[in-house]
Amino acid sequence: MLGRIQTIGSQLLSKGEVLSTKFIGKTNALMQKSMYYGKVGAELSKTVYKQEGFQPPKIGEFKKVYCNIFEMGKHYMNKPQAFIGLVKGAGKNDLIKFGAYGVQLLGFYSVGEVIGRRKIVGYRTT
């Protein structure tokens, strides 16, 4: 009886070892592919950035955009009925467009959080 239990236990352990080895191998291969494609994407982005002559916005452009947004916010705070009319007048395509913008902003925020924490889930405790 004891020998049979030991045999079954050793068989289970050997199967577990084989499965974990396969899992680690696949995970390692996936990680290497991810690193490779990440580097390729970064180099491609760098090349496009240089070829197209992209550059960050100038301070004046930044200031102009955010001043306009601030002024619009003040206007709609003083006249909330105008904002309600704007929302009611929005069509289906506008709602889809702004929903997509919201998803993009959430994605950028989430990536920033991951980078800031240097961890995908939760915060480091040490």
SEKOLPA-744185 format. One record per residue: x, y, z of N, C-alpha, C in turn; residue number from 1; residue in one letter. Coordinates in nm, 4 decimals. Each point is the difference from the previous one (the first is absolute). Layout:
! residues N
pt n_east X; n_north Y; n_up Z; ca_east X; ca_north Y; ca_up Z; c_east X; c_north Y; c_up Z; i NUM; aa A
...
END
This chain:
! residues 126
pt n_east 0.0826; n_north -0.1188; n_up 0.0000; ca_east -0.0826; ca_north 0.1188; ca_up 0.0000; c_east 0.0872; c_north 0.1254; c_up 0.0000; i 1; aa M
pt n_east 0.0988; n_north 0.0020; n_up 0.0897; ca_east 0.0875; ca_north 0.1165; ca_up 0.0078; c_east 0.0818; c_north 0.0146; c_up -0.1275; i 2; aa L
pt n_east 0.0444; n_north -0.1097; n_up -0.0560; ca_east 0.0770; ca_north 0.0037; ca_up -0.1245; c_east -0.0833; c_north 0.0539; c_up -0.1154; i 3; aa G
pt n_east -0.1279; n_north -0.0361; n_up -0.0022; ca_east -0.0897; ca_north 0.0477; ca_up -0.1059; c_east -0.0201; c_north 0.1512; c_up 0.0114; i 4; aa R
pt n_east -0.0182; n_north 0.0499; n_up 0.1208; ca_east -0.0168; ca_north 0.1441; ca_up 0.0221; c_east 0.1261; c_north 0.0742; c_up -0.0427; i 5; aa I
pt n_east 0.1165; n_north -0.0567; n_up 0.0350; ca_east 0.1256; ca_north 0.0632; ca_up -0.0402; c_east 0.0142; c_north 0.0024; c_up -0.1517; i 6; aa Q
pt n_east -0.0403; n_north -0.1072; n_up -0.0660; ca_east 0.0087; ca_north -0.0073; ca_up -0.1459; c_east -0.0905; c_north 0.1048; c_up -0.0645; i 7; aa T
pt n_east -0.1235; n_north 0.0087; n_up 0.0479; ca_east -0.0939; ca_north 0.0985; ca_up -0.0546; c_east 0.0509; c_north 0.1416; c_up 0.0266; i 8; aa I
pt n_east 0.0516; n_north 0.0222; n_up 0.1208; ca_east 0.0542; ca_north 0.1320; ca_up 0.0336; c_east 0.1165; c_north 0.0388; c_up -0.0883; i 9; aa G
pt n_east 0.0896; n_north -0.0937; n_up -0.0236; ca_east 0.1152; ca_north 0.0313; ca_up -0.0852; c_east -0.0435; c_north 0.0227; c_up -0.1444; i 10; aa S
pt n_east -0.1018; n_north -0.0739; n_up -0.0466; ca_east -0.0509; ca_north 0.0220; ca_up -0.1358; c_east -0.0621; c_north 0.1393; c_up -0.0128; i 11; aa Q
pt n_east -0.0760; n_north 0.0396; n_up 0.1013; ca_east -0.0601; ca_north 0.1335; ca_up -0.0023; c_east 0.1072; c_north 0.1088; c_up -0.0004; i 12; aa L
pt n_east 0.1019; n_north -0.0197; n_up 0.0821; ca_east 0.1079; ca_north 0.0985; ca_up 0.0045; c_east 0.0739; c_north 0.0090; c_up -0.1327; i 13; aa L
pt n_east 0.0238; n_north -0.1133; n_up -0.0631; ca_east 0.0711; ca_north 0.0028; ca_up -0.1280; c_east -0.0858; c_north 0.0662; c_up -0.1078; i 14; aa S
pt n_east -0.1319; n_north -0.0258; n_up 0.0005; ca_east -0.0887; ca_north 0.0670; ca_up -0.0957; c_east -0.0036; c_north 0.1507; c_up 0.0263; i 15; aa K
pt n_east -0.0039; n_north 0.0366; n_up 0.1269; ca_east 0.0019; ca_north 0.1422; ca_up 0.0349; c_east 0.1283; c_north 0.0670; c_up -0.0440; i 16; aa G
pt n_east 0.1110; n_north -0.0716; n_up 0.0140; ca_east 0.1290; ca_north 0.0542; ca_up -0.0428; c_east 0.0027; c_north 0.0206; c_up -0.1509; i 17; aa E
pt n_east -0.0518; n_north -0.0961; n_up -0.0734; ca_east -0.0032; ca_north 0.0110; ca_up -0.1465; c_east -0.0877; c_north 0.1180; c_up -0.0422; i 18; aa V
pt n_east -0.1179; n_north 0.0115; n_up 0.0614; ca_east -0.0902; ca_north 0.1100; ca_up -0.0347; c_east 0.0604; c_north 0.1360; c_up 0.0342; i 19; aa L
pt n_east 0.0623; n_north 0.0101; n_up 0.1172; ca_east 0.0598; ca_north 0.1280; ca_up 0.0379; c_east 0.1182; c_north 0.0343; c_up -0.0900; i 20; aa S
pt n_east 0.0767; n_north -0.0989; n_up -0.0414; ca_east 0.1116; ca_north 0.0248; ca_up -0.0916; c_east -0.0513; c_north 0.0501; c_up -0.1343; i 21; aa T
pt n_east -0.1073; n_north -0.0616; n_up -0.0507; ca_east -0.0594; ca_north 0.0458; ca_up -0.1264; c_east -0.0523; c_north 0.1425; c_up 0.0136; i 22; aa K
pt n_east -0.0676; n_north 0.0264; n_up 0.1119; ca_east -0.0560; ca_north 0.1333; ca_up 0.0226; c_east 0.1097; c_north 0.1054; c_up 0.0060; i 23; aa F
pt n_east 0.1076; n_north -0.0294; n_up 0.0715; ca_east 0.1115; ca_north 0.0945; ca_up 0.0109; c_east 0.0647; c_north 0.0216; c_up -0.1356; i 24; aa I
pt n_east 0.0152; n_north -0.1058; n_up -0.0776; ca_east 0.0581; ca_north 0.0130; ca_up -0.1339; c_east -0.0846; c_north 0.0874; c_up -0.0906; i 25; aa G
pt n_east -0.1320; n_north -0.0209; n_up 0.0018; ca_east -0.0891; ca_north 0.0812; ca_up -0.0833; c_east -0.0015; c_north 0.1451; c_up 0.0464; i 26; aa K
pt n_east 0.0000; n_north 0.0207; n_up 0.1302; ca_east 0.0013; ca_north 0.1357; ca_up 0.0534; c_east 0.1283; c_north 0.0716; c_up -0.0380; i 27; aa T
pt n_east 0.1117; n_north -0.0691; n_up 0.0085; ca_east 0.1287; ca_north 0.0585; ca_up -0.0368; c_east 0.0019; c_north 0.0375; c_up -0.1480; i 28; aa N
pt n_east -0.0522; n_north -0.0882; n_up -0.0848; ca_east -0.0045; ca_north 0.0290; ca_up -0.1437; c_east -0.0895; c_north 0.1203; c_up -0.0278; i 29; aa A
pt n_east -0.1142; n_north 0.0070; n_up 0.0681; ca_east -0.0907; ca_north 0.1130; ca_up -0.0180; c_east 0.0651; c_north 0.1299; c_up 0.0465; i 30; aa L
pt n_east 0.0731; n_north -0.0059; n_up 0.1101; ca_east 0.0674; ca_north 0.1185; ca_up 0.0509; c_east 0.1072; c_north 0.0474; c_up -0.0974; i 31; aa M
pt n_east 0.0750; n_north -0.0924; n_up -0.0568; ca_east 0.1033; ca_north 0.0374; ca_up -0.0963; c_east -0.0617; c_north 0.0631; c_up -0.1242; i 32; aa Q
pt n_east -0.1111; n_north -0.0557; n_up -0.0483; ca_east -0.0684; ca_north 0.0583; ca_up -0.1157; c_east -0.0515; c_north 0.1397; c_up 0.0329; i 33; aa K
pt n_east -0.0563; n_north 0.0161; n_up 0.1190; ca_east -0.0515; ca_north 0.1309; ca_up 0.0398; c_east 0.1114; c_north 0.1031; c_up 0.0058; i 34; aa S
pt n_east 0.1133; n_north -0.0384; n_up 0.0561; ca_east 0.1142; ca_north 0.0918; ca_up 0.0061; c_east 0.0473; c_north 0.0361; c_up -0.1406; i 35; aa M
pt n_east 0.0081; n_north -0.0985; n_up -0.0873; ca_east 0.0455; ca_north 0.0237; ca_up -0.1367; c_east -0.0937; c_north 0.0972; c_up -0.0715; i 36; aa Y
pt n_east -0.1299; n_north -0.0291; n_up 0.0036; ca_east -0.0946; ca_north 0.0856; ca_up -0.0709; c_east -0.0104; c_north 0.1378; c_up 0.0644; i 37; aa Y
pt n_east 0.0208; n_north 0.0091; n_up 0.1298; ca_east 0.0040; ca_north 0.1310; ca_up 0.0648; c_east 0.1161; c_north 0.0836; c_up -0.0503; i 38; aa G
pt n_east 0.1169; n_north -0.0631; n_up -0.0123; ca_east 0.1170; ca_north 0.0719; ca_up -0.0517; c_east -0.0189; c_north 0.0376; c_up -0.1463; i 39; aa K
pt n_east -0.0578; n_north -0.0904; n_up -0.0790; ca_east -0.0260; ca_north 0.0304; ca_up -0.1414; c_east -0.0971; c_north 0.1173; c_up -0.0103; i 40; aa V
pt n_east -0.1048; n_north -0.0014; n_up 0.0805; ca_east -0.0973; ca_north 0.1095; ca_up -0.0008; c_east 0.0629; c_north 0.1322; c_up 0.0392; i 41; aa G
pt n_east 0.0885; n_north -0.0028; n_up 0.0995; ca_east 0.0670; ca_north 0.1228; ca_up 0.0422; c_east 0.0899; c_north 0.0541; c_up -0.1107; i 42; aa A
pt n_east 0.0752; n_north -0.0875; n_up -0.0637; ca_east 0.0877; ca_north 0.0444; ca_up -0.1091; c_east -0.0809; c_north 0.0518; c_up -0.1188; i 43; aa E
pt n_east -0.1085; n_north -0.0667; n_up -0.0319; ca_east -0.0860; ca_north 0.0444; ca_up -0.1094; c_east -0.0607; c_north 0.1365; c_up 0.0315; i 44; aa L
pt n_east -0.0451; n_north 0.0179; n_up 0.1224; ca_east -0.0556; ca_north 0.1290; ca_up 0.0406; c_east 0.1046; c_north 0.1098; c_up -0.0082; i 45; aa S
pt n_east 0.1215; n_north -0.0327; n_up 0.0425; ca_east 0.1078; ca_north 0.0984; ca_up -0.0058; c_east 0.0291; c_north 0.0399; c_up -0.1442; i 46; aa K
pt n_east 0.0023; n_north -0.0978; n_up -0.0900; ca_east 0.0263; ca_north 0.0274; ca_up -0.1413; c_east -0.1105; c_north 0.0867; c_up -0.0601; i 47; aa T
pt n_east -0.1249; n_north -0.0334; n_up 0.0280; ca_east -0.1120; ca_north 0.0798; ca_up -0.0517; c_east 0.0060; c_north 0.1408; c_up 0.0565; i 48; aa V
pt n_east 0.0303; n_north 0.0124; n_up 0.1278; ca_east 0.0088; ca_north 0.1305; ca_up 0.0659; c_east 0.1033; c_north 0.0880; c_up -0.0695; i 49; aa Y
pt n_east 0.1157; n_north -0.0584; n_up -0.0317; ca_east 0.1062; ca_north 0.0768; ca_up -0.0660; c_east -0.0350; c_north 0.0304; c_up -0.1453; i 50; aa K
pt n_east -0.0527; n_north -0.0995; n_up -0.0737; ca_east -0.0296; ca_north 0.0175; ca_up -0.1422; c_east -0.1113; c_north 0.1020; c_up -0.0228; i 51; aa Q
pt n_east -0.1000; n_north -0.0004; n_up 0.0836; ca_east -0.1135; ca_north 0.0906; ca_up -0.0172; c_east 0.0267; c_north 0.1377; c_up 0.0593; i 52; aa E
pt n_east 0.1094; n_north 0.0130; n_up 0.0718; ca_east 0.0340; ca_north 0.1295; ca_up 0.0589; c_east -0.0934; c_north 0.0394; c_up 0.1138; i 53; aa G
pt n_east -0.0503; n_north -0.0991; n_up 0.0721; ca_east -0.0873; ca_north 0.0298; ca_up 0.1128; c_east 0.0787; c_north 0.0732; c_up 0.1070; i 54; aa F
pt n_east -0.0713; n_north 0.0813; n_up 0.0755; ca_east 0.0621; ca_north 0.0681; ca_up 0.1124; c_east -0.1072; c_north 0.0274; c_up 0.1044; i 55; aa Q
pt n_east 0.0406; n_north 0.0129; n_up 0.1244; ca_east -0.0989; ca_north 0.0292; ca_up 0.1038; c_east -0.0594; c_north 0.1397; c_up -0.0225; i 56; aa P
pt n_east -0.1200; n_north 0.0245; n_up 0.0502; ca_east -0.0597; ca_north 0.1323; ca_up -0.0186; c_east 0.0793; c_north 0.1069; c_up 0.0745; i 57; aa P
pt n_east -0.0061; n_north 0.1199; n_up -0.0540; ca_east 0.0684; ca_north 0.1130; ca_up 0.0642; c_east -0.0811; c_north 0.0454; c_up 0.1217; i 58; aa K
pt n_east 0.0646; n_north 0.0725; n_up 0.0892; ca_east -0.0650; ca_north 0.0458; ca_up 0.1231; c_east -0.1219; c_north 0.0864; c_up -0.0328; i 59; aa I
pt n_east 0.0123; n_north 0.0860; n_up -0.0996; ca_east -0.1113; ca_north 0.0866; ca_up -0.0382; c_east -0.1216; c_north -0.0791; c_up -0.0457; i 60; aa G
pt n_east 0.0232; n_north -0.1062; n_up -0.0765; ca_east -0.1110; ca_north -0.0846; ca_up -0.0464; c_east -0.0673; c_north -0.0697; c_up 0.1181; i 61; aa E
pt n_east 0.0819; n_north -0.0514; n_up 0.0914; ca_east -0.0530; ca_north -0.0652; ca_up 0.1197; c_east -0.0866; c_north 0.0977; c_up 0.0784; i 62; aa F
pt n_east 0.0550; n_north 0.1185; n_up 0.0213; ca_east -0.0684; ca_north 0.1021; ca_up 0.0782; c_east -0.1335; c_north 0.0370; c_up -0.0645; i 63; aa K
pt n_east 0.0005; n_north 0.0173; n_up -0.1318; ca_east -0.1209; ca_north 0.0385; ca_up -0.0729; c_east -0.1097; c_north -0.1053; c_up 0.0168; i 64; aa K
pt n_east 0.0354; n_north -0.1259; n_up -0.0175; ca_east -0.0989; ca_north -0.1080; ca_up 0.0106; c_east -0.0586; c_north -0.0060; c_up 0.1404; i 65; aa V
pt n_east 0.0858; n_north 0.0031; n_up 0.1023; ca_east -0.0508; ca_north -0.0131; ca_up 0.1358; c_east -0.0732; c_north 0.1243; c_up 0.0467; i 66; aa Y
pt n_east 0.0371; n_north 0.1167; n_up -0.0491; ca_east -0.0762; ca_north 0.1212; ca_up 0.0321; c_east -0.1396; c_north -0.0076; c_up -0.0615; i 67; aa C
pt n_east -0.0091; n_north -0.0486; n_up -0.1242; ca_east -0.1314; ca_north -0.0160; ca_up -0.0639; c_east -0.0870; c_north -0.0987; c_up 0.0772; i 68; aa N
pt n_east 0.0584; n_north -0.1113; n_up 0.0415; ca_east -0.0758; ca_north -0.0995; ca_up 0.0773; c_east -0.0471; c_north 0.0598; c_up 0.1321; i 69; aa I
pt n_east 0.0869; n_north 0.0762; n_up 0.0654; ca_east -0.0344; ca_north 0.0624; ca_up 0.1274; c_east -0.1130; c_north 0.1012; c_up -0.0182; i 70; aa F
pt n_east 0.0083; n_north 0.0803; n_up -0.1054; ca_east -0.1049; ca_north 0.0989; ca_up -0.0267; c_east -0.1337; c_north -0.0679; c_up -0.0297; i 71; aa E
pt n_east 0.0034; n_north -0.1083; n_up -0.0772; ca_east -0.1242; ca_north -0.0732; ca_up -0.0283; c_east -0.0582; c_north -0.0577; c_up 0.1286; i 72; aa M
pt n_east 0.0856; n_north -0.0518; n_up 0.0864; ca_east -0.0463; ca_north -0.0536; ca_up 0.1278; c_east -0.0652; c_north 0.1071; c_up 0.0856; i 73; aa G
pt n_east 0.0611; n_north 0.1189; n_up 0.0051; ca_east -0.0586; ca_north 0.1106; ca_up 0.0764; c_east -0.1348; c_north 0.0408; c_up -0.0588; i 74; aa K
pt n_east -0.0079; n_north 0.0055; n_up -0.1341; ca_east -0.1249; ca_north 0.0386; ca_up -0.0664; c_east -0.1117; c_north -0.0976; c_up 0.0360; i 75; aa H
pt n_east 0.0283; n_north -0.1289; n_up -0.0073; ca_east -0.1036; ca_north -0.0992; ca_up 0.0283; c_east -0.0321; c_north -0.0090; c_up 0.1487; i 76; aa Y
pt n_east 0.0924; n_north 0.0391; n_up 0.0863; ca_east -0.0318; ca_north 0.0032; ca_up 0.1435; c_east -0.0939; c_north 0.1157; c_up 0.0308; i 77; aa M
pt n_east 0.0187; n_north 0.1121; n_up -0.0690; ca_east -0.0872; ca_north 0.1152; ca_up 0.0220; c_east -0.1366; c_north -0.0196; c_up -0.0653; i 78; aa N
pt n_east -0.0053; n_north -0.0754; n_up -0.1098; ca_east -0.1255; ca_north -0.0234; ca_up -0.0723; c_east -0.0196; c_north -0.1508; c_up -0.0199; i 79; aa K
pt n_east -0.0443; n_north -0.0700; n_up 0.1040; ca_east -0.0138; ca_north -0.1457; ca_up -0.0116; c_east -0.1045; c_north -0.0427; c_up -0.1038; i 80; aa P
pt n_east -0.0992; n_north 0.0858; n_up -0.0265; ca_east -0.1009; ca_north -0.0357; ca_up -0.1006; c_east 0.0628; c_north -0.0129; c_up -0.1383; i 81; aa Q
pt n_east 0.1023; n_north 0.0800; n_up -0.0274; ca_east 0.0694; ca_north -0.0098; ca_up -0.1289; c_east 0.0699; c_north -0.1358; c_up -0.0116; i 82; aa A
pt n_east 0.0577; n_north -0.0466; n_up 0.1112; ca_east 0.0661; ca_north -0.1309; ca_up -0.0013; c_east -0.1021; c_north -0.1120; c_up -0.0192; i 83; aa F
pt n_east -0.1146; n_north 0.0121; n_up 0.0665; ca_east -0.1048; ca_north -0.1017; ca_up -0.0149; c_east -0.0488; c_north -0.0041; c_up -0.1445; i 84; aa I
pt n_east -0.0167; n_north 0.1175; n_up -0.0608; ca_east -0.0402; ca_north 0.0056; ca_up -0.1403; c_east 0.1040; c_north -0.0627; c_up -0.0908; i 85; aa G
pt n_east 0.1270; n_north 0.0215; n_up 0.0317; ca_east 0.1084; ca_north -0.0588; ca_up -0.0791; c_east -0.0035; c_north -0.1528; c_up 0.0079; i 86; aa L
pt n_east -0.0220; n_north -0.0518; n_up 0.1204; ca_east -0.0045; ca_north -0.1455; ca_up 0.0182; c_east -0.1233; c_north -0.0590; c_up -0.0686; i 87; aa V
pt n_east -0.1135; n_north 0.0670; n_up 0.0125; ca_east -0.1221; ca_north -0.0507; ca_up -0.0636; c_east 0.0105; c_north 0.0037; c_up -0.1518; i 88; aa K
pt n_east 0.0729; n_north 0.0965; n_up -0.0534; ca_east 0.0141; ca_north 0.0127; ca_up -0.1445; c_east 0.1044; c_north -0.0927; c_up -0.0600; i 89; aa G
pt n_east 0.0723; n_north -0.0711; n_up 0.0846; ca_east 0.1051; ca_north -0.0894; ca_up -0.0506; c_east -0.0636; c_north -0.1197; c_up -0.0702; i 90; aa A
pt n_east 0.0546; n_north -0.0345; n_up -0.1149; ca_east -0.0505; ca_north -0.1137; ca_up -0.0757; c_east 0.0687; c_north -0.1291; c_up 0.0408; i 91; aa G
pt n_east -0.0430; n_north -0.1075; n_up -0.0624; ca_east 0.0549; ca_north -0.1322; ca_up 0.0298; c_east 0.1489; c_north -0.0058; c_up -0.0326; i 92; aa K
pt n_east 0.0390; n_north 0.0577; n_up -0.1140; ca_east 0.1415; ca_north -0.0016; ca_up -0.0394; c_east 0.0863; c_north 0.0793; c_up 0.0975; i 93; aa N
pt n_east -0.0536; n_north 0.1124; n_up 0.0503; ca_east 0.0747; ca_north 0.0786; ca_up 0.0985; c_east 0.0208; c_north -0.0794; c_up 0.1283; i 94; aa D
pt n_east -0.1047; n_north -0.0683; n_up 0.0441; ca_east 0.0117; ca_north -0.0792; ca_up 0.1227; c_east 0.1005; c_north -0.1136; c_up -0.0169; i 95; aa L
pt n_east -0.0008; n_north -0.0633; n_up -0.1155; ca_east 0.0973; ca_north -0.1070; ca_up -0.0260; c_east 0.1413; c_north 0.0567; c_up 0.0000; i 96; aa I
pt n_east 0.0172; n_north 0.1156; n_up -0.0636; ca_east 0.1323; ca_north 0.0622; ca_up -0.0074; c_east 0.0514; c_north 0.0356; c_up 0.1397; i 97; aa K
pt n_east -0.0865; n_north 0.0632; n_up 0.0817; ca_east 0.0445; ca_north 0.0385; ca_up 0.1336; c_east 0.0184; c_north -0.1211; c_up 0.0909; i 98; aa F
pt n_east -0.0773; n_north -0.1045; n_up -0.0225; ca_east 0.0216; ca_north -0.1246; ca_up 0.0737; c_east 0.1356; c_north -0.0602; c_up -0.0322; i 99; aa G
pt n_east 0.0374; n_north 0.0050; n_up -0.1285; ca_east 0.1318; ca_north -0.0512; ca_up -0.0403; c_east 0.1106; c_north 0.0841; c_up 0.0621; i 100; aa A
pt n_east -0.0194; n_north 0.1326; n_up 0.0039; ca_east 0.0995; ca_north 0.0860; ca_up 0.0655; c_east 0.0131; c_north -0.0358; c_up 0.1478; i 101; aa Y
pt n_east -0.1132; n_north -0.0269; n_up 0.0643; ca_east 0.0030; ca_north -0.0376; ca_up 0.1410; c_east 0.0759; c_north -0.1298; c_up 0.0231; i 102; aa G
pt n_east -0.0208; n_north -0.0969; n_up -0.0875; ca_east 0.0717; ca_north -0.1274; ca_up 0.0122; c_east 0.1497; c_north 0.0218; c_up -0.0192; i 103; aa V
pt n_east 0.0374; n_north 0.0854; n_up -0.0959; ca_east 0.1421; ca_north 0.0292; ca_up -0.0218; c_east 0.0610; c_north 0.0674; c_up 0.1222; i 104; aa Q
pt n_east -0.0714; n_north 0.0969; n_up 0.0570; ca_east 0.0513; ca_north 0.0672; ca_up 0.1196; c_east 0.0151; c_north -0.0973; c_up 0.1163; i 105; aa L
pt n_east -0.0967; n_north -0.0881; n_up 0.0161; ca_east 0.0094; ca_north -0.1010; ca_up 0.1055; c_east 0.1202; c_north -0.0909; c_up -0.0224; i 106; aa L
pt n_east 0.0249; n_north -0.0367; n_up -0.1252; ca_east 0.1158; ca_north -0.0835; ca_up -0.0320; c_east 0.1307; c_north 0.0695; c_up 0.0324; i 107; aa G
pt n_east 0.0120; n_north 0.1285; n_up -0.0402; ca_east 0.1222; ca_north 0.0748; ca_up 0.0310; c_east 0.0189; c_north 0.0129; c_up 0.1505; i 108; aa F
pt n_east -0.1090; n_north 0.0271; n_up 0.0721; ca_east 0.0083; ca_north 0.0114; ca_up 0.1444; c_east 0.0452; c_north -0.1321; c_up 0.0618; i 109; aa Y
pt n_east -0.0567; n_north -0.1107; n_up -0.0470; ca_east 0.0346; ca_north -0.1315; ca_up 0.0546; c_east 0.1457; c_north -0.0350; c_up -0.0261; i 110; aa S
pt n_east 0.0484; n_north 0.0295; n_up -0.1203; ca_east 0.1413; ca_north -0.0262; ca_up -0.0313; c_east 0.0890; c_north 0.0856; c_up 0.0889; i 111; aa V
pt n_east -0.0382; n_north 0.1251; n_up 0.0212; ca_east 0.0771; ca_north 0.0865; ca_up 0.0894; c_east 0.0033; c_north -0.0530; c_up 0.1422; i 112; aa G
pt n_east -0.1120; n_north -0.0533; n_up 0.0458; ca_east -0.0045; ca_north -0.0594; ca_up 0.1333; c_east 0.0939; c_north -0.1199; c_up 0.0103; i 113; aa E
pt n_east -0.0012; n_north -0.0857; n_up -0.1013; ca_east 0.0866; ca_north -0.1185; ca_up 0.0006; c_east 0.1458; c_north 0.0430; c_up 0.0006; i 114; aa V
pt n_east 0.0338; n_north 0.0989; n_up -0.0812; ca_east 0.1383; ca_north 0.0482; ca_up -0.0047; c_east 0.0385; c_north 0.0610; c_up 0.1339; i 115; aa I
pt n_east -0.0897; n_north 0.0786; n_up 0.0578; ca_east 0.0296; ca_north 0.0642; ca_up 0.1280; c_east 0.0186; c_north -0.0989; c_up 0.1135; i 116; aa G
pt n_east -0.0806; n_north -0.1046; n_up 0.0012; ca_east 0.0111; ca_north -0.1002; ca_up 0.1061; c_east 0.1095; c_north -0.1002; c_up -0.0268; i 117; aa R
pt n_east 0.0377; n_north -0.0147; n_up -0.1283; ca_east 0.0945; ca_north -0.1032; ca_up -0.0445; c_east -0.0525; c_north -0.1393; c_up 0.0355; i 118; aa R
pt n_east -0.1317; n_north -0.0124; n_up -0.0090; ca_east -0.0656; ca_north -0.1265; ca_up 0.0305; c_east -0.1377; c_north 0.0048; c_up -0.0648; i 119; aa K
pt n_east -0.0464; n_north -0.1118; n_up -0.0545; ca_east -0.1275; ca_north 0.0017; ca_up -0.0722; c_east -0.1188; c_north 0.0077; c_up 0.0954; i 120; aa I
pt n_east 0.0016; n_north -0.0769; n_up 0.1083; ca_east -0.1131; ca_north -0.0017; ca_up 0.0917; c_east 0.0491; c_north 0.0355; c_up 0.1393; i 121; aa V
pt n_east -0.0665; n_north 0.0944; n_up 0.0653; ca_east 0.0326; ca_north 0.0358; ca_up 0.1372; c_east 0.1269; c_north 0.0827; c_up 0.0118; i 122; aa G
pt n_east 0.0374; n_north 0.0280; n_up 0.1238; ca_east 0.1195; ca_north 0.0779; ca_up 0.0286; c_east 0.1017; c_north -0.0869; c_up 0.0727; i 123; aa Y
pt n_east 0.1257; n_north 0.0374; n_up -0.0105; ca_east 0.1047; ca_north -0.0737; ca_up 0.0706; c_east -0.0104; c_north 0.0309; c_up 0.1494; i 124; aa R
pt n_east 0.0199; n_north -0.1012; n_up 0.0811; ca_east -0.0108; ca_north 0.0185; ca_up 0.1444; c_east 0.1354; c_north 0.0189; c_up 0.0661; i 125; aa T
pt n_east 0.1069; n_north -0.0254; n_up -0.0724; ca_east 0.1324; ca_north 0.0154; ca_up 0.0611; c_east 0.0688; c_north 0.1230; c_up -0.0496; i 126; aa T
END
